[in-house]
């Protein structure tokens, strides 16, 4: 399977929110650990298809997915 981050989009205070899968290659972290999406605007996220959360497999806790600065 592909590695992706699961992000909630849309909605207000958790209502009507849905989840999309963003490839890890589109993600970065700032120096203070904030998540930064490289190529996705909010409109682009809203246009992505909703994912079936039952199909998500979490990574093991000790798996390194990138270098935090």
C-alpha positions, 0 to 999 in steps of 0.5 A: 500500500501507499503511505499517506497522511489522513486529514479531516477537511470541511465541516465546522467544529467536527460536524460534516467533516470528512477524511482524505488521504494525502501522500506523504510526499506532499507533506513536510514539517516546519522547524517547530513541528507544524505540518505543512502541505506542499502542493495542496490548497484547501480547495484541492483538499475539498475536491479529493475523494473521501476515504473509507476509514475502515481501510486505513492501516496505522504504521507501527509506532517506531516507524520513521517516516521522515526527518524532523528538523 
